[in-house]
Amino acid sequence: MSSSHAAPSSKSVKFYSASLSAGAASDSKFVVDIVNRLEERNRLQVPIDGVDRTPANLAPPFFGEEAFVWSRFREQFHPLANDMEDATVPTADKPDGFDNFETQPNYEGVIDRRSPSLEAGQKTYHVKIRLTETDDIVLFESPSHVVSLDAEEAARVQEQNRRFETRPKARRTADAEAQTRDLPCKSRSVNTECIHRQDVASFVSNYDMYDTYNDLERHTKEINVADSASKLEITTYSREGMEDIDERLNRNANFHLSSMILQRLLAGNVYREQQIRFRNMYPPDPCREDIRYLYRLDVLWTYRTVETLGKPVASASWCPANGDIVALAYGIYGHTGSDDRGCGFVYVWNIKNPVNPERRYRFDCPVTCVAFSRRTPQLLAVGLYDGRVQVRDITDTTQTPLAVSNRDRFPVYQPIWDLKWVEFDNEGKDEVIAVSQNGWVMKYTLTIGQYLLPYPLLRLDRVEGTPEGQTSTGTSAPADQQPVRVQSDLHPQALCVTIHPVQKDKYYIGTDEGAVHWCSINDPFQHLGVLQMHSRGIFCLEYSPWSPRIFLTCSGDWSIRIWIEELPEPIVTLCTGFAPIQAAYWSPTNSTVIASVTRSGVQLWDLKRRSSKPASETTLGSLTTALTVVRFTNCGRCLLVGDAEGKAHVCALEDMPFPPHFQYRELQSALYGKLVTTPELLTRVKRMGYLGY
């Protein structure tokens, strides 16, 4: 409330108990009820611990010091109640409230909703209350303790921090957060990545647009929209005859051929320099001054796929007619768990596309060995872990095998560890010799039908007595300490097979007892001889490319031995240390170089230099990954190394000695040099005369 002769800040309104008696004389039931309640409240007293805790009387907020009693309120408003019918409504330009008492509002028809018992004709008083906004009340505030370096107060804050750090510390403190996971910080800006824009354009000719719109067929469908009576139109475009484009392309041989050629072109852009080195288009200059023989291996590329990741490379075979093609078998190696023997793969890779194989063959069991035919280079023989043998034609794009072994004629259920193509038959038949774990030597003939014709050649037996050659135990053991032969151990495991380079009907078999059996295709179930060459299993046997009478063997007794036919003792022994040798092969370009592989690395031997240790040893991949396969390429300028993780590394031979002009003479000279310490054996070797071709 306000007055014209005093400031609003010096006025207040108070209610006194003297006004209660004046209000009690009123004839309004509503007023009488309020007065009675107030009097009853004034009579109540709340003592707590001897102290009067009675709440104070309810009163409106103070707006001034002038006291306003109930009798004065009746004197100002009650006499005017009869004249309210003639009163006029305040105009809009005058304030509406208690600031102006000259113009009274019209209370006609106003009924107090809190008192429904009032009579219809009885008038009530209408009091307006103005609500004003109070000052803001701060309940919680967390000021920032971090200041940006570019702020105005940054220098002052840094100085304050420096003083705090250099103050004499009375107790230990830790600069770390407490009772919170993240430090609450406030930043003045937000950093975002820069948005780069690029203009992209494409060219479409009028012929393309005409053909596209001419072949499009328009279809319109209507569907009901949920919670609505309207319909939504859907427009789709389809090209006639092109609904199953993916399926049609997969069945199209021309598409596969085109995609293969395109992949070769794209891979040539990336591996051009490596392919040039593989083909040896730029051979090293023999007249240069900085020639050093380091016997290095430089990895050109690695054959690997996601599907064969974790499958060991069990075997490898280069195509004899095309040195760019190699077949890799993915199966098992060593003590592989039964859970990992689910399936096997054979991939045919080409150096023109080192990223993707050009042929993929999947089998329901691990693959143990593969071999290309020399007479018919497109035929690939595959040996499986369950004893089956298949022949595939790599020129056929389908997954159908050319022929498989028939178990109804002769069942073999043991793993096939090695196989070779036979070149002896004069009738031009394609035949395969396969050796299995149970000692069977089988010959399979490719016929017109879908099955390979099986023919058993021999089943190996344990060697009785003491065979000629190296003793398996080093010294002769007493009779009471001889190993006992059990029924399941009567037949040794056939681990490798090799065809004689000149006598094509003669083949050699290496067993797990360290013996080599040589037999003939013309004399089935007969032995031509047996020789004890190692004390452990023989993994590989290969003839020298420059001599039909010199061959090498590698075994699990950590040694490589070079033999001459008709001699029962080795002429050279190469030891790698404490690691079994998985494979060893002669170099096709250098008669004195031999490559071998162990679980830890690849060794290159040179008989001209030394035999106590390899000329070089290279580790490929990780240190925990075992190496399984090593193979020279047909040209002899590169080396393929497979590991137990399903990767095949193609390595170039760097800083190698130049091939001699007379290969056999260099080999003979190197072998004679190794036999200087054994003059008796050297004399026997010289008496054999010429051993080359």
C-alpha positions in Angstrom: 0.0 0.0 0.0 1.2 3.5 -0.7 0.2 7.1 0.2 0.7 10.4 -1.6 2.4 12.2 1.3 5.0 9.5 2.4 7.7 7.3 0.8 6.9 3.7 0.3 10.0 2.5 2.0 8.9 4.1 5.4 5.5 2.3 5.7 4.4 -1.0 7.0 1.1 -2.7 7.7 0.4 -4.5 11.0 -2.6 -6.3 12.5 -3.4 -5.7 16.2 -5.5 -7.8 18.5 -7.6 -4.6 19.1 -9.1 -5.1 15.7 -10.4 -8.5 16.6 -13.1 -7.0 18.8 -14.2 -4.7 16.1 -14.3 -7.5 13.6 -16.4 -9.7 15.9 -19.2 -7.2 15.7 -19.5 -7.7 12.0 -22.6 -9.4 10.6 -20.6 -11.5 8.1 -20.2 -15.2 9.0 -17.0 -15.4 7.2 -15.4 -12.5 9.2 -16.8 -13.9 12.5 -15.2 -17.3 11.8 -11.8 -15.7 11.1 -12.0 -13.7 14.3 -12.9 -16.7 16.4 -10.0 -18.7 15.0 -7.6 -15.9 15.7 -8.8 -15.5 19.3 -8.5 -19.3 19.8 -4.9 -19.2 18.4 -3.9 -16.3 20.7 -5.1 -18.3 23.8 -2.8 -21.2 23.0 0.6 -21.3 24.5 3.4 -23.8 23.7 6.0 -24.1 26.5 9.1 -26.2 25.8 11.7 -26.6 28.7 10.3 -23.6 30.5 10.5 -21.4 27.4 7.5 -20.1 25.5 7.7 -21.5 22.0 4.3 -20.3 20.8 4.5 -19.3 17.1 4.0 -15.6 16.4 0.8 -14.2 14.9 0.3 -14.5 11.2 0.7 -11.1 9.6 1.2 -9.8 6.0 4.7 -8.6 5.0 5.8 -5.1 6.2 5.4 -2.3 3.6 5.5 0.6 6.0 5.1 1.8 9.6 1.5 2.9 9.5 -0.7 0.6 11.6 -3.9 -0.6 10.0 -6.7 -1.9 12.2 -9.9 -3.6 11.4 -12.2 -0.7 12.5 -10.5 1.7 10.0 -10.8 -1.0 7.3 -14.6 -1.1 7.9 -14.9 2.7 7.9 -13.2 3.0 4.5 -14.8 0.1 2.6 -18.0 -1.0 4.4 -19.9 2.3 3.9 -19.1 2.2 0.2 -20.5 -1.3 -0.2 -24.0 0.2 -1.1 -22.5 2.4 -3.8 -20.5 -0.3 -5.6 -23.3 -0.9 -8.0 -22.9 2.6 -9.4 -19.1 2.4 -9.4 -17.3 2.4 -12.6 -14.6 0.0 -13.7 -11.1 1.5 -13.6 -9.7 2.5 -16.9 -6.7 0.8 -18.5 -4.5 3.9 -18.1 -4.8 3.8 -14.3 -2.9 1.4 -12.0 -4.7 -1.7 -11.0 -4.0 -2.4 -7.3 -3.7 -0.8 -3.9 -1.7 2.1 -5.2 -4.9 4.1 -5.9 -7.9 4.1 -3.5 -9.9 6.8 -5.2 -11.4 4.4 -7.8 -12.9 1.2 -6.2 -13.4 -2.0 -8.2 -16.8 -3.4 -8.9 -17.5 -6.4 -6.7 -20.9 -7.2 -8.1 -21.3 -11.0 -8.6 -18.1 -11.9 -6.7 -18.6 -14.9 -4.5 -16.0 -16.2 -2.1 -15.3 -19.9 -3.2 -14.0 -20.7 0.3 -17.4 -19.9 1.9 -20.1 -21.6 -0.2 -22.7 -21.0 2.5 -22.9 -17.2 1.8 -26.2 -15.9 0.4 -26.4 -15.0 -3.2 -27.3 -11.4 -2.6 -24.7 -10.8 0.1 -21.6 -8.9 -1.0 -18.0 -9.9 -0.1 -14.8 -8.0 -0.1 -12.1 -8.5 -2.8 -8.5 -7.9 -1.8 -5.7 -8.0 -4.5 -2.2 -9.1 -3.6 0.8 -8.3 -5.7 3.6 -10.9 -6.0 7.1 -9.5 -6.7 10.3 -11.3 -7.6 12.8 -11.7 -4.8 16.6 -11.7 -5.1 18.3 -14.9 -6.4 19.4 -17.3 -3.6 22.6 -19.2 -4.5 22.3 -22.7 -3.2 25.6 -24.1 -4.6 28.5 -22.7 -6.6 31.6 -24.5 -7.9 34.1 -22.0 -9.2 36.7 -23.2 -11.7 40.2 -23.8 -10.5 41.7 -23.9 -14.0 42.7 -20.9 -16.0 43.5 -20.9 -19.7 47.0 -19.8 -20.6 45.8 -17.1 -22.9 43.6 -15.5 -20.3 44.3 -12.1 -18.7 44.8 -13.6 -15.2 47.1 -16.4 -16.4 50.3 -14.7 -15.4 48.9 -13.9 -11.9 47.8 -17.4 -11.4 51.1 -18.9 -12.5 52.9 -16.6 -10.1 50.6 -17.6 -7.3 51.2 -21.3 -8.1 54.9 -20.7 -8.1 54.8 -19.1 -4.6 52.6 -22.0 -3.4 55.1 -24.6 -4.6 58.1 -22.8 -3.1 56.6 -22.2 0.3 58.1 -24.0 3.3 56.0 -27.2 3.5 55.0 -28.1 7.0 53.4 -31.5 6.0 53.4 -33.8 3.0 50.9 -33.1 0.3 49.9 -35.0 -2.8 49.0 -33.4 -6.1 46.1 -35.7 -6.9 42.3 -35.8 -7.0 40.3 -37.1 -4.0 36.9 -38.6 -3.9 36.2 -38.2 -7.6 36.9 -40.2 -10.7 37.6 -37.4 -13.1 39.1 -33.9 -12.5 36.3 -31.4 -13.3 37.7 -28.9 -15.6 36.2 -26.0 -17.5 37.4 -25.0 -20.9 36.7 -21.8 -22.8 36.5 -23.4 -26.2 35.9 -26.8 -28.0 38.4 -28.2 -30.5 37.0 -30.0 -33.5 38.6 -31.6 -36.5 38.9 -29.5 -39.6 36.3 -30.3 -42.2 38.0 -30.8 -45.6 36.1 -30.2 -48.8 36.7 -31.9 -52.1 35.2 -31.5 -55.5 34.3 -34.7 -57.2 33.0 -35.0 -60.7 32.1 -37.8 -63.1 31.5 -38.0 -66.8 28.4 -39.6 -68.3 27.8 -39.5 -72.0 24.4 -39.1 -73.6 24.5 -42.7 -74.8 24.8 -43.9 -71.2 21.9 -41.8 -70.0 19.8 -42.9 -73.0 20.4 -46.6 -72.4 19.8 -46.2 -68.6 16.5 -44.5 -68.9 15.4 -46.7 -71.8 16.0 -49.9 -69.8 14.5 -48.7 -66.5 11.0 -49.9 -65.7 9.0 -47.9 -63.1 6.8 -49.6 -60.5 4.7 -47.7 -57.9 3.2 -49.3 -54.8 1.0 -47.8 -52.1 1.2 -48.7 -48.4 -0.9 -47.5 -45.5 0.8 -45.3 -43.0 0.4 -46.2 -39.3 -2.0 -43.9 -37.3 -3.0 -42.1 -40.4 -5.6 -42.4 -43.1 -3.2 -41.3 -45.9 -1.1 -43.6 -48.1 2.6 -43.5 -48.8 3.8 -44.1 -52.4 7.0 -46.0 -52.9 8.8 -45.9 -56.2 11.3 -48.5 -57.1 13.5 -49.0 -60.2 14.6 -52.3 -61.6 16.4 -53.4 -64.7 15.0 -56.2 -66.6 17.1 -59.4 -66.4 19.6 -58.0 -63.8 18.0 -59.0 -60.5 20.6 -61.7 -59.7 23.7 -59.9 -60.9 26.0 -61.4 -58.2 24.9 -65.0 -58.9 25.2 -64.5 -62.6 28.7 -63.1 -62.3 29.8 -66.0 -60.1 28.8 -68.5 -62.7 30.4 -66.5 -65.5 33.8 -67.9 -66.4 34.7 -64.8 -68.4 34.1 -62.6 -65.4 36.5 -64.7 -63.3 39.1 -64.6 -66.0 38.8 -60.8 -66.4 38.9 -60.2 -62.7 42.0 -62.4 -62.4 43.8 -60.5 -65.2 42.8 -57.2 -63.6 44.2 -58.3 -60.2 47.4 -59.2 -61.9 47.7 -55.8 -63.4 47.0 -54.0 -60.1 49.5 -56.2 -58.3 52.1 -55.5 -60.9 51.9 -51.8 -60.0 52.8 -52.6 -56.4 55.2 -55.6 -56.8 56.9 -54.6 -60.0 60.4 -54.4 -58.5 60.0 -57.6 -56.6 58.8 -59.5 -59.7 61.8 -58.2 -61.6 64.1 -59.5 -58.9 62.3 -62.8 -58.9 62.9 -63.3 -62.6 66.5 -62.1 -62.2 66.2 -59.6 -65.0 69.0 -57.5 -63.6 71.6 -60.0 -62.4 74.6 -58.8 -60.4 77.7 -57.8 -62.2 80.5 -60.2 -61.7 83.1 -57.5 -62.5 82.2 -55.1 -59.8 84.6 -54.3 -57.0 82.3 -54.6 -53.9 81.5 -58.3 -54.2 80.8 -60.0 -50.9 79.4 -63.4 -50.2 76.9 -62.9 -47.4 74.3 -65.5 -48.4 71.4 -63.2 -47.4 67.7 -63.8 -47.8 65.6 -60.8 -48.9 61.8 -61.3 -48.5 60.1 -60.2 -51.7 56.5 -60.9 -50.6 54.5 -63.3 -48.4 51.6 -65.5 -49.5 48.9 -65.3 -46.8 45.1 -65.2 -46.5 42.7 -64.8 -43.6 41.1 -68.2 -44.3 44.4 -70.1 -43.9 45.7 -68.1 -40.9 46.9 -70.6 -38.3 47.0 -73.5 -40.7 50.7 -74.7 -41.1 52.2 -74.9 -44.6 52.6 -78.7 -44.9 54.0 -79.0 -48.4 54.9 -76.9 -51.5 55.4 -77.8 -55.2 56.4 -75.5 -58.0 54.9 -76.2 -61.4 57.6 -77.7 -63.7 56.2 -76.1 -66.9 55.6 -72.6 -65.4 58.0 -71.4 -62.7 55.6 -68.6 -61.7 53.0 -71.1 -60.2 53.3 -72.8 -56.9 50.8 -75.0 -55.0 50.8 -74.8 -51.2 49.1 -77.4 -48.9 47.7 -76.2 -45.6 47.2 -78.9 -43.0 49.0 -80.0 -39.8 52.5 -79.8 -38.5 54.0 -81.5 -35.5 51.7 -82.3 -32.5 48.6 -80.5 -33.7 45.6 -80.8 -31.5 42.6 -82.7 -32.7 40.5 -79.6 -32.5 42.6 -77.9 -35.1 42.4 -80.8 -37.6 39.0 -79.8 -39.0 39.8 -78.8 -42.6 42.6 -78.3 -45.1 43.3 -76.1 -48.1 45.3 -76.2 -51.3 46.0 -72.8 -52.8 47.6 -72.3 -56.2 49.5 -69.0 -56.2 51.0 -67.0 -59.0 53.8 -64.4 -58.7 51.8 -62.1 -60.9 49.3 -61.8 -58.1 50.9 -62.2 -54.6 47.8 -61.0 -52.8 45.1 -63.4 -53.9 45.4 -67.1 -54.9 44.2 -68.0 -58.4 42.8 -71.4 -57.3 41.3 -72.4 -54.0 40.5 -76.0 -53.0 38.9 -76.8 -49.6 39.0 -80.2 -48.0 37.2 -81.7 -45.0 40.5 -82.9 -43.5 44.0 -81.5 -43.3 46.2 -81.7 -46.4 49.6 -83.3 -46.0 51.4 -83.2 -49.4 51.0 -81.9 -52.9 52.9 -82.6 -56.1 52.7 -81.4 -59.8 53.1 -83.8 -62.6 56.1 -83.4 -64.9 54.5 -85.1 -67.8 51.2 -83.3 -67.5 51.9 -80.1 -65.7 48.3 -79.0 -65.1 47.7 -82.1 -62.9 48.1 -81.7 -59.2 48.2 -84.7 -56.8 46.9 -84.1 -53.3 47.5 -86.3 -50.3 45.1 -86.1 -47.3 45.3 -86.8 -43.6 42.6 -89.5 -43.8 44.5 -91.6 -46.4 42.8 -90.4 -49.5 44.5 -89.2 -52.7 43.0 -86.8 -55.2 44.1 -85.5 -58.6 43.1 -81.9 -59.5 43.3 -80.1 -62.8 44.2 -76.5 -62.1 43.0 -75.4 -65.5 39.5 -76.4 -64.5 37.8 -73.5 -62.6 35.3 -75.7 -60.8 35.8 -77.4 -57.5 35.3 -80.9 -58.9 38.3 -83.2 -58.6 39.5 -85.0 -61.6 39.8 -88.4 -59.8 39.8 -89.6 -56.2 41.1 -92.8 -54.6 38.5 -95.6 -54.2 38.4 -97.1 -50.7 36.2 -99.9 -51.8 39.0 -101.5 -53.8 41.8 -101.0 -51.2 41.0 -99.0 -48.0 43.8 -96.8 -46.6 42.9 -94.7 -43.5 46.3 -93.5 -42.4 47.8 -90.1 -43.3 49.6 -89.9 -46.7 52.9 -88.2 -45.8 54.4 -88.0 -49.3 53.7 -88.7 -53.0 55.5 -88.6 -56.3 54.5 -88.9 -59.9 55.8 -91.9 -61.8 57.5 -91.4 -65.1 58.5 -95.0 -65.8 55.4 -96.3 -67.6 56.0 -96.3 -71.4 52.2 -96.3 -72.2 51.9 -92.7 -71.1 49.8 -93.3 -68.1 49.7 -90.9 -65.2 50.5 -92.7 -62.0 51.2 -91.6 -58.5 53.2 -93.3 -55.7 52.0 -92.5 -52.2 53.4 -93.6 -48.9 51.3 -93.7 -45.7 51.9 -93.8 -42.0 51.0 -97.5 -41.6 53.8 -98.5 -44.0 51.8 -99.1 -47.2 53.3 -98.0 -50.5 50.5 -97.5 -53.0 50.4 -96.8 -56.7 47.4 -95.0 -58.1 46.7 -94.9 -61.8 44.6 -92.2 -63.4 41.8 -93.8 -65.5 38.9 -92.6 -67.6 36.5 -92.9 -64.7 36.2 -90.7 -61.6 38.3 -93.0 -59.4 42.0 -93.7 -59.2 42.9 -97.3 -59.7 44.8 -98.5 -56.5 47.6 -101.0 -56.6 49.6 -102.0 -53.5 53.3 -102.1 -54.2 54.8 -102.9 -50.8 54.2 -102.8 -47.0 57.3 -102.0 -45.0 58.4 -104.1 -42.1 60.7 -103.4 -39.3 64.4 -104.1 -40.0 65.5 -107.3 -38.3 69.0 -107.6 -37.0 71.7 -105.0 -37.7 71.4 -103.4 -41.1 74.4 -102.0 -43.0 75.2 -98.3 -42.5 75.0 -96.2 -39.4 73.9 -97.8 -36.1 70.7 -96.3 -34.7 72.0 -96.2 -31.1 75.6 -95.3 -31.8 76.9 -98.5 -30.1 75.7 -102.1 -30.2 73.4 -102.8 -27.2 73.3 -106.0 -25.3 70.7 -108.6 -26.3 68.7 -108.1 -23.1 68.4 -104.3 -23.8 67.1 -104.6 -27.3 63.7 -102.8 -27.9 60.7 -105.1 -27.7 58.6 -105.1 -30.9 54.9 -104.9 -30.2 52.2 -105.9 -32.7 51.3 -102.3 -33.5 55.0 -101.5 -34.1 55.7 -104.1 -36.8 55.4 -101.7 -39.7 57.4 -98.4 -39.7 56.1 -95.1 -40.9 57.0 -94.1 -44.4 57.8 -90.4 -44.3 59.2 -89.6 -47.7 59.6 -91.1 -51.2 62.0 -90.3 -54.0 62.2 -91.6 -57.6 65.6 -92.3 -58.9 66.7 -89.6 -61.5 67.9 -92.2 -64.1 66.3 -95.5 -63.2 62.7 -94.4 -63.2 61.3 -97.7 -61.9 63.5 -97.4 -58.8 62.3 -95.5 -55.7 63.6 -94.8 -52.2 61.5 -94.6 -49.0 62.7 -93.0 -45.8 61.1 -94.3 -42.6 60.8 -93.1 -39.0 63.4 -95.6 -37.8 66.2 -93.8 -39.8 66.4 -96.5 -42.5 66.1 -96.1 -46.3 64.5 -98.8 -48.3 64.9 -98.9 -52.1 62.5 -100.9 -54.2 61.4 -101.3 -57.8 58.0 -100.8 -59.4 58.6 -103.9 -61.5 59.1 -106.1 -58.4 56.2 -105.5 -56.0 56.5 -106.7 -52.4 60.2 -107.0 -52.8 63.2 -105.1 -51.3 66.2 -104.3 -53.3 68.1 -103.1 -50.3 68.0 -101.3 -47.0 70.5 -99.0 -45.3 70.5 -97.4 -41.9 71.4 -93.8 -42.5 70.2 -91.9 -39.4 69.1 -92.7 -35.8 65.9 -90.8 -36.1 63.2 -90.4 -38.8 64.2 -89.3 -42.3 62.2 -86.3 -43.5 63.7 -85.7 -46.9 65.8 -87.5 -49.5 67.0 -85.7 -52.7 69.5 -86.4 -55.4 71.9 -83.8 -56.6 70.9 -82.1 -59.9 74.5 -82.7 -61.2 75.0 -86.3 -60.2 72.6 -89.3 -60.4 74.6 -91.1 -57.6 75.0 -88.4 -55.0 72.1 -87.6 -52.7 71.5 -86.1 -49.3 69.2 -87.0 -46.4 68.0 -84.9 -43.5 66.7 -86.3 -40.2 65.4 -85.5 -36.8 68.9 -86.3 -35.3 69.9 -82.7 -36.2 72.1 -83.7 -39.2 72.3 -83.6 -43.0 74.3 -86.4 -44.6 75.6 -86.6 -48.1 75.8 -90.1 -49.5 77.1 -91.9 -52.6 75.4 -95.0 -53.9 77.1 -98.2 -53.0 78.8 -96.6 -50.0 77.4 -97.6 -46.6 78.8 -94.5 -44.8 78.3 -90.8 -45.4 81.0 -88.7 -47.0 79.9 -85.4 -45.4 77.8 -84.7 -42.3 76.4 -81.2 -41.6 75.1 -80.5 -38.1 73.0 -77.5 -37.1 73.1 -77.9 -33.4 70.1 -78.9 -31.2 67.3 -78.7 -33.8 65.8 -81.3 -36.1 66.0 -80.5 -39.8 62.6 -80.5 -41.4 63.8 -80.3 -45.1 66.9 -79.9 -47.1 67.4 -79.4 -50.9 70.2 -78.9 -53.4 70.4 -75.6 -55.3 69.5 -75.9 -59.0 72.0 -73.2 -59.9 75.0 -73.9 -57.7 76.1 -77.5 -57.1 77.8 -76.8 -53.7 74.9 -74.9 -52.1 72.3 -76.6 -49.9 69.3 -75.0 -48.2 67.8 -76.5 -45.0 65.2 -75.4 -42.6 64.6 -75.9 -38.8 62.0 -74.6 -36.5 64.0 -71.5 -35.8 65.5 -70.5 -39.1 66.7 -71.1 -42.7 70.3 -72.3 -43.2 72.4 -71.9 -46.3 75.3 -74.3 -46.6 78.2 -74.0 -49.0 80.4 -77.2 -49.3 83.2 -75.1 -50.7 83.6 -73.0 -47.6 82.9 -75.0 -44.5 80.8 -77.8 -43.0 81.1 -77.0 -39.3 78.3 -74.5 -39.5 76.1 -72.9 -42.1 77.3 -70.0 -44.3 74.2 -68.0 -43.1 71.2 -68.5 -40.9 68.1 -66.3 -41.3 65.0 -66.0 -39.1 61.7 -65.3 -40.8 58.6 -64.0 -39.0 58.3 -64.1 -35.2 60.7 -66.0 -33.0 57.9 -68.3 -31.8 56.7 -69.3 -35.2 58.1 -72.6 -36.4 59.3 -73.0 -40.0 58.1 -76.1 -41.8 58.9 -76.0 -45.6 61.7 -74.8 -47.8 61.8 -75.0 -51.6 64.0 -73.6 -54.3 62.3 -72.2 -57.3 62.8 -73.8 -60.7 65.3 -71.2 -61.7 67.1 -71.4 -58.3 67.3 -67.7 -57.8 64.7 -67.6 -55.0 63.6 -69.6 -52.0 60.1 -70.3 -50.7 59.8 -70.8 -46.9 56.6 -71.8 -45.2 55.8 -71.6 -41.5 53.3 -72.9 -39.0 51.1 -69.8 -39.1 50.0 -70.3 -42.7 52.5 -67.9 -44.3 54.8 -68.6 -47.2 57.7 -66.2 -47.7 59.3 -65.8 -51.1 62.9 -64.7 -50.6 65.5 -63.6 -53.1 69.0 -65.0 -52.6 71.3 -61.9 -52.2 75.1 -61.7 -52.2 75.4 -65.3 -53.3 78.5 -66.8 -55.1 78.3 -66.9 -58.9 77.5 -70.2 -60.4 80.6 -72.1 -61.7 81.0 -73.0 -65.3 81.6 -76.7 -64.5 79.1 -77.6 -61.8 80.1 -81.2 -61.3 83.8 -80.4 -61.1 83.1 -77.9 -58.3 81.0 -80.4 -56.5 83.6 -83.2 -56.8 86.3 -80.8 -55.7 84.3 -79.8 -52.6 83.6 -83.4 -51.6 87.2 -84.4 -52.0 88.2 -81.5 -49.8 85.9 -82.8 -47.0 87.5 -86.3 -47.2 91.0 -85.1 -46.6 90.9 -86.3 -43.0 89.7 -89.8 -44.0 92.1 -91.0 -46.7 90.7 -94.5 -46.9 87.2 -93.2 -47.7 88.7 -90.7 -50.1 90.5 -93.5 -52.0 87.3 -95.5 -52.3 85.4 -92.5 -53.7 88.1 -91.8 -56.2 88.0 -95.4 -57.4 84.3 -95.0 -58.3 85.4 -92.6 -61.1 83.1 -90.1 -62.7 79.8 -89.8 -60.8 78.0 -87.1 -62.9 75.7 -87.4 -65.8 
